[in-house]
Amino acid sequence: MGDVRDETVSVPVPVRVAVVAEPGLLRTAVVAVLAATPDFAVVGDTEPAGSVPALLAACRPDLLLVDLDAVDDPAVVTGPAADGCAVVVLTARRTARALRRALGARVRGVVATDVPPEELVELLRAVARGQRMIDPLTALAALDAAVNPLSEREREVAAAAAEGLRTGEIAKRLHLAPGTVRNHVSSLLRKTGARNRWEAVERARDACWI
């Protein structure tokens, strides 16, 4: 009697993914891309205001993909409920501020929303293998902002402007002449490439300069 060989072919178990994002194009597109990729299985999706812990308990995903821009506090999403699950965040903003928020929440991956689908898939595969990943353009944008070009006084003026103070109020707080404050604001506009002080403050925040 001849040998009996086991002809069974092992089928790789797909990575289970849950998606947390606002209803709309982003969530639909991400789910569609992953559903079309054999080594991933989308096991659930919800909006940020939904019950993420309940989703995690019901679906038990290996990866949780979260829209960072729709979440007030990423630590809430990546808290105890997400234990045993690798969290990857999506963001439309390639800024040092966005990257700092993500890394502060101890996520395993950061990827911009405009990356090609194949790049998203490869990054998720790497995270599923245990790696920590940041898409290259987001990492470069954060590195470009690492050197703060603002002087100490410019940072003080920007921080005061961020509180909504007017020129005279900033001058009084910092013991400066109003004309000097205006000069610092002009320098802020030039260094941030902004059109007005409010935009300059927002750009400085995004770059973690203030």
PyMOL commands that set and color helices and strands:
alter all, ss='L'
color gray80, all
select helices_A, chain A and resi 25-35+52-59+68-70+74-77+80-82+96-104+117-128+136-144+152-162+167-174+178-192+197-206
alter helices_A, ss='H'
color red, helices_A
select strands_A, chain A and resi 15-20+40-46+63-67+86-91+109-112+133-134
alter strands_A, ss='S'
color yellow, strands_A
deselect
rebuild
show_as cartoon
